[in-house]
């Protein structure tokens, strides 16, 4: 009976941890990789009145001003490419330290800065689940030891 309770507690802990830790879907890395780059650097989203930084990696300073018809961007250090999302279409633009994005058939919804290289792996839900499971098993063994050796 005690084993059943411990395993149920472990299952509950793992389920709850999976709710709090989740992998990012549609990350800047996957967006840049879909267009031939290795890593995402920063993503700026059009809010209706200005651009707001939605996601970024450390080591870069980026900025976007303008509107959703024409945007001006800066990056330090230089980026390898810039993606402009417009409706369902993307413009793949050359990188550098500054540039202008002019909307095509649709208005700009967001601008993503990309680089060449390998993305740094994120701590995923699977890793979190394994960490929680390992902690639960260790706790279970210690609890058994304490009960048998008072």
ABEGO torsion letter per residue (X at the ends): XAAAAAAAAAAAAAAAAAAABBBBBGBAAAAAAAAGBABBABBBBBAGABBBBABBBBGBBBBBBEBAABBBBBBOBBBABBBBBBEABBBBBBBEABEBBBBBABBBABBBBBBBEBBBBBBBAAAAAAAAAAAAAAAAAAAAAAAABX
